[in-house]
Amino acid sequence: MGRRSAFVIGLIVGAIVGWVLAMFTMPHTGQEMREALGERAVELRERAEAMAARARHEADEVARDVAEKVTD
């Protein structure tokens, strides 16, 4: 895992932990909290899917570059 990947993963994990802590320290009713958590979970899933797609794309590009260098 490269330094860039480790940084991105650390950034995401830190953001998630910070958000969870903020959600639990804010005064909300149980229903409001569940709705907010549900909405945020959907947003996080969508972001994770987008990041995974980008990572796959970058990995494919690297694999193509390596394959080209090996065949040259």
Secondary structure by P-SEA (a helix, b strand, c coil): ccaaaaaaaaaaaaaaaaaaaaaaaccccaaaaaaaaaaaaaaaaaaaaaaaaaaaaaaaaaaaaaaaaaac
